[in-house]
């Protein structure tokens, strides 16, 4: 049961009549039955409703309900897709075209809807007379969420518009470097305004787990610096998160991907889903409705054959890499069965034996399927109701430890990186890295970090981001390495590391906007 956590749709109010994608020029008619910005933003209750609405874009279809995990996962060498839906299949093969905007276009729109909601909060809440500490928390969350939405836009689409005001109708296309500067600015602002937690705050938001915190802002600020190779700045942010002293690795790795132990000590920021909140309708898009549920469609999309659509599967490369190293007790890495289902003696999925369930189909019996974020403990027979309540963990403490280790290595402190990697390895029961691979060079440590991240964060949307920021796509040797592990990389074309900017919804309606190279 998820007690006293933020219900991000509990008090949604559409606080202004204009929602824009990037810089789409259009005039919206005012609905006489809806509140407008001039009548809505009056008190602290309105401020909280406004910031709650800004969280809403995290759980619609284009965002973390379904499309964003797909977009992040499908291009890594830890996953592949044989989906009959061409947009899923082609996402993983870098073969999207601009005449079909499904999935990536929905995500693009969801992020800008989130930006718009944040801008309304940042524009109107400063003028409300209310408790100063509560006001700072509301504004801090708006800066964090806008930074997160911009992070996805800049990281996945490149040169995009950066609307930061509700008063400007036309926003020109910006460079990716300008985009990153805005992302960093938003996370910096958030880090100065947000509390470490909501347990001890006084106000209507007291004790509401799920809201953005100082740790989340600092972690994403560090990640933004890391993606721009500003290693010293990134390291400082990650060290600040560690020094907060509020995060730790949970003993059971699998608790990070089920409804069990959500919002735990390892979780720095996660998207809140629940089977019990809201209505029963699926929030595919459009104006939010009280009939919408707050559930995720990730589970059915990734589910094993016969239990869902199986649009995403782990690669056999991932299975093989997990089997390279046994634990200190000569056992299998426990992260393997938390990550994937395969034909292992005694392994069960949805209460059924893997081997007996697939005994009649040799291909499935020898295949591998996703286990992370699946309701597979036997409580549910399958995922066909589309209604998973598992929270999506966007930032884990394990990631902060590994990113900090990477920064230490890149700044010439390779020996210091060992201890932070080892915390993650120790949880998995693996040997002391400093003992089995002492005195690694910087290049050797880079390869080791790649391996460690591949296993720790498989199917969590990190792998392709890692590949891209490490420059592997521009390195002929590394690209050949990727192609040997995942044949989807054989169809990679230069420029396709970014998704196309929606042609009809953005490029065609905005003078001077240019499509990403490669499309």
ZIRAVEN-V487933 format. One record per backbone hydrogen bond with DSSP energy under -1.0 kcal/mol. NH is the residue of the N-H (numbers start at 1). CO is the residue of the C=O. Records with the same first field share a line. If there is no record, write none. Layout:
NH = CO + CO
This chain:
6 = 209
10 = 7
12 = 9
15 = 13
23 = 21
24 = 21
34 = 31
40 = 36
42 = 40
47 = 43
48 = 44
49 = 45
50 = 46
51 = 47
52 = 48
53 = 49
54 = 50
58 = 55
59 = 56
61 = 283
63 = 60
64 = 58
65 = 60
67 = 61
68 = 63
70 = 66
71 = 67
72 = 68
73 = 69
74 = 70
76 = 73
80 = 313
89 = 85
90 = 86
91 = 87
92 = 88
94 = 91
95 = 90
100 = 97
104 = 102
105 = 101
107 = 103
108 = 104
109 = 105
110 = 106
111 = 107
112 = 108
113 = 109
114 = 110
115 = 111
116 = 112
117 = 113
118 = 114
119 = 115
120 = 116
121 = 117
122 = 118
123 = 119
124 = 120
125 = 121
127 = 124
128 = 125
135 = 131
136 = 132
137 = 133
138 = 134
139 = 135
140 = 136
141 = 137
142 = 138
143 = 139
144 = 140
145 = 141
146 = 142
147 = 143
148 = 144
149 = 145
150 = 146
151 = 147
152 = 148
153 = 149
154 = 150
155 = 151
156 = 152
157 = 153
158 = 154
174 = 160
179 = 175
180 = 176
181 = 177
182 = 178
183 = 179
184 = 180
185 = 181
186 = 182
187 = 183
188 = 184
189 = 185
190 = 186
191 = 187
192 = 188
194 = 190
206 = 203
207 = 198
208 = 205
209 = 4 + 207
211 = 208
214 = 195
217 = 213
218 = 214
219 = 215
220 = 216
221 = 217
222 = 218
223 = 219
224 = 220
225 = 221
226 = 222
227 = 223
229 = 226
230 = 225
231 = 229
234 = 230
235 = 231
236 = 232
237 = 233
238 = 234
239 = 235
240 = 236
241 = 237
242 = 238
243 = 239
245 = 242
248 = 265
255 = 252
256 = 253
257 = 254
267 = 264
268 = 395
269 = 395
271 = 392
274 = 294
279 = 292
281 = 291
284 = 282
292 = 289
293 = 281
296 = 388
297 = 65
301 = 297
302 = 298
303 = 299
307 = 304
309 = 300
311 = 301
313 = 80
315 = 78
319 = 315
320 = 316
321 = 317
322 = 318
323 = 319
324 = 321
327 = 331
328 = 429
330 = 327
336 = 333
340 = 336
341 = 369
344 = 342
347 = 344
349 = 352
350 = 376
352 = 349
354 = 347
357 = 353
358 = 354
361 = 358
365 = 361
366 = 362
367 = 364
369 = 341
371 = 339
372 = 339
374 = 371
376 = 374
383 = 307
386 = 383
388 = 296
392 = 271
394 = 269
395 = 269
397 = 266
400 = 396
401 = 397
402 = 398
403 = 399
404 = 400
405 = 401
406 = 402
407 = 403
408 = 404
409 = 405
410 = 406
411 = 407
412 = 409
413 = 408
417 = 414
421 = 417
422 = 418
423 = 419
425 = 421
426 = 422
427 = 423
428 = 424
429 = 426
430 = 425
435 = 432
436 = 432
437 = 433
445 = 441
446 = 442
447 = 443
448 = 444
449 = 445
450 = 446
451 = 447
452 = 448
453 = 449
454 = 450
455 = 451
456 = 452
457 = 453
460 = 457
466 = 462
467 = 463
468 = 464
469 = 465
470 = 466
471 = 468
472 = 467
479 = 475
480 = 476
481 = 477
482 = 478
483 = 479
484 = 480
486 = 482
489 = 486
490 = 487
491 = 488
492 = 489
496 = 493
498 = 495
499 = 156
506 = 502
507 = 502
508 = 503
513 = 510
519 = 516
